[in-house]
Amino acid sequence: MAALFSTITCPECGTAKREPMPENACVWFYRCTNCDVTLRPKPGDCCVFCSYGDTPCPPQTNCSPSNAARSMMGQADPLPSPEHS
């Protein structure tokens, strides 16, 4: 399977970097490689790719704002198992 990528742009310094996106998890923290600021999702977004990337996270990551918030507190629902036909 091909890797998914998104370019994250730091709102503090404007540095843009192409980063791989996981297909099965949300990314809630990202450290800028230039200014060292730690990015977190904006309110209502599920991950840093949705907030600062040029491509939102893949839908199969089970990222919803409520699940992302619970997950940051260690209370997220587990990812659903793939259904077998």
N, C-alpha and C positions, 0 to 999 in steps of 0.2 A: 504494500500500500504506500502511496506517495505521501511524503511529509507535508503538513500544512504549515504555512508561514504567514506572519503578519509583521508589518513594520510598526514598532512602538515608538511614539514621539514623546519625549519628556516635556511636560508643560513648563518646567522650571528653566531649562537651558536650551530646549529645541533640538537636542540630539535625537536623531532617528536611527534605529537599529532593527534589522530584520531578525526576527526570532522565531524558532519553531513553536507551534502550538500543540499541546497534547490533545489527543482525540478523546481521552477518557477522564479528564480532570480539569477543574478550573484553576487558574493561576491568580491568586489574590494579592501577591506581592511581587514587585519587580524593582530591582535596584538599577538606576541609571548608571551606565558605564562611564559617563563623563563627569557629572556633578555629584554622584553618590546619593541622590535623594531616593527614598523608597516610595514607589507609587503604589496606591491602593485603589480599588475600584471606586468610581464615583457613585453617589447614592442612586440606587435603582439599577445599576449595572452589576452583572454577575462576576466579572473578572477584569483584569487590567487590559486584556485584548479588546474587550467591548468598550472600555473607557478611552484608551489611548492608542489602539491599533488601527491600521487602515483596513483590517479584515476582522469582523467579530469572531468569537470562538465558534467552533462547530456545534450544531445543536445537539449532537449525541453526547455532549459532556454532562448533560443533566444540570446545566447551570441555569437556575432561575434565581431572581433576587432573594426570595425567601430561603431557598435551599443554600445559596451562597452565604447568607447571614448565619444560618444555623450551622453551616459547616465550619465557619470561622470560630464558632463557639464549641465545636466538636459534637454537634447534634444533627448533622446532615443525614438525610435518608441515604442509604447505600445506593450505588448505581444499580439500575435494574439488570437482571441477567438477560443475555440474548435469548430470544425464543428460538427453539428448534422446531422446524417443520417436519 
